[in-house]
Amino acid sequence: MQFNKNDVICREDLGLPEGALVCDRYNAAGGLLAHRLGGGFQITIPAADLARFRLIPEGEKEAVVFQPGRFALADCDEAFDGWTNGRLWNGWEMPRFEFAVCGEILKVLGDERAGYGGRRDAFATLNQDGVEEVWAAESITLADGSRMKVYPLGAGAWMWERMPESEARRIEI
C-alpha cells in the first residue's frame, strides 16, 4: 500500500496511539520516513516491511479512549491525577484534568494571574511571553464508555510526564 504525507499508520500488531506513526515521505530506496504521532525522531520503515502497516481512518483516531494516570511537570515534584489517551506532543504527555485538580495544579505553580473563567468554562494561564493561553473544557470518553468533563491544562504546551506506578505511589506518601 502506498501511504501519503501526513497519513497516520500503525503496524498491524500494535494499537493506537502507542504504535501510531505519521508519514513524512519516501526515500530513494522506497522506504517510508515517518515519526511517532506527537513527535519524535524520524525513522525509516524499509519497503519490504510496509505491508505490515495499515492506514488509520479518521473515525478510529477519534475513538481512542482515555485512561487514568498520574502526571508531573518536568521541573515539579508534585504529581496530579489525570487522564490520557496516550497521545504526545514533542514526546511529552498531553493529559486532561478534572476541575478540582486544575485548581491544585495552579496553586502549586503559584501564578496568581492564572485562573478559571466561568463565562468561557476555561482555565487561563500566561506563557513565558506573557500571552494568554486558554484551556477550555472538553468531554472525553473513558474505557467504560462514559463521558467526563475535563480541561487540557498545559496539554501541547507544557512538559508533562506520566509517572510510573511506583513513582506515583512514592510521591503520594
N, C-alpha and C positions, 0 to 999 in steps of 0.2 A: 504494500500500500504506500502511496506517495503522500507525505504529510506536507502541510503548508506552514509558512512562518506564522508564529503565534498560536498554532494548534496546541491543545493540551492533550497529551498522550499518557498512557500508562502501560507498563509491562503487564502481560496477562496474568502473572502470578502475584501482582501487588495490587493494593487498593488505593483509593483516594483518601486523603490528599497526600499521604506519605510517599506514594510511588509516582506522583504526577510530575511530568516534565513539560516544559514549554519549548516548542520547536523554534530554532533560530534560522538555520539554513543547512544546506548540504555542502559537504566538502568535495574536493576534486575526485576522491576515491569513492564517492557515493554514500559515505557515512553521514549520519544526521548529527548536527551540532545542536545541543539542547541544554537547558538549565532547569534546576528544580523550580517548581511552582513556588513563588515567593522569594526567589533569588538564590544565588549561589554560583559556584564556579561552573563554567561551561564544560560539558562532557561530550564525547564522541560516541555515538552508537554505530558500530560497524554495519555496513549494508547487509551482511548476512544475518544480523540479529534483528533487523527491523520487523520481520514477520511476527516476532514475539510481542509487538506493541499494538495497541488499539487506540483509536481516536475516542476521546471522552466527549459525549454530546452535552450540550448546554444544560439540559434537564438533570443529568447525573451530577454535573459540577455543583449545581444549586442544591441538590438533595443531601449533601453531606451534613450529618447531624453533629451537634456539639456534645462534648464530653466534659466532665468536671476536671479541674486541676488546680494546682497552686502555682502562683506566678510571682516573680520578684523582678524589680528593675535591676539592671546590670550593676548599678552602684548603690544599691539599697539593701539593708539587712532584713527588712520586713518582707513577708510573703503574704499573698492575698488569695482567697478562694475566688475562682472564676471559671470560665467556660472556654473551650477551644474546639475548633473544627479542624485543627491541625495545619491550617494554612499559615504560611510565614511571610514576612516582609524583610527582605535582605538578610534572611537567616534568623530573624527574631520572631518570637511568638506574637500573635495578634489576638490576645484574649478579650473576652467580654466579661463585664462585671455587673452584678445586681446593684441597685441604687445605693443601699447602705454601704456596700464595700467601696463604691466610688468615693463616698464621703470619708471613709477610713484612709483611702489612698491619698486624697487631697490633704487630709490632716497630717499624715506622715511627711508628705512633701513640704508642708509648711508655707505654701504660697497663698497668701491671703487674697490675692487678686483672682484666684481660681474659684469656681463655684457652680452651683446649679441654677438654671433659669427655667422656671415652670412654664413660661409662655412658649418657649421653644422645646420644652421637655428634653433638655440637653445640658451637659456639663460643658463648661468653657474653661480653657487654660490659655496661657500666653506662652508662645515658643521662645527660643533664645533671642529671636529678633524682635520680640515684643508684639508679634502678630497673633491675633486671637485664633485659637483652634477650637472648633465646636464638635462635641462628641454626642450626637443625637441618639435618642432611644432607638433600639432595634428589637425585633421579635425573632427569636431563634427557635429552632426545632431541636428537642432533646431526643436521646436514644429511644425513649418510650413513646415518642410521637407527640408529647405535649409541647406547648409553646411557652416561652418565657420572655419577659421584657428585660433587656439588658442594655448596657452602654459600652461602646468600644473605647473606653478611656485609654488613650495613648496608642491604640492599635494602628500600626502603619506609620508611626512617628517616634515612639519611644522604644528603648531596647529592653523588651520584656523577655524573660527566660522562664521556661517551665521547670519547676523544681521536681527532682526525682522524689519518689515517695519517702525515702529515708531522710532526705534533706528537709522535706516539708514537715515531717514529724519533729525533727530536731529543732526547727525554728519555733514550733508551737509550744514546746516545753518551757 
